[in-house]
């Protein structure tokens, strides 16, 4: 089921964004879902490392999408 959604989404996404932007977007979505899952469901302690990783990802988003901001 996931594959049926992924392939059309990648093909549609590639017409709007480049490969690097799609990869960074994938990482943002993955971390946005994984961190709450790890903290609330898996009972992992919330670490400051999650904040630093999130800030690095935000920096990556800025650099990958800054050409569209201007």
Residue pairs with C-beta under 8 A, 6 or more apart in sequence:
10 22
13 22
13 25
14 22
17 25
20 64
21 64
21 65
24 57
24 60
24 61
24 64
24 65
25 61
27 57
27 60
28 57
28 61
31 53
31 54
31 57
35 50
35 54
38 44
39 45
39 46
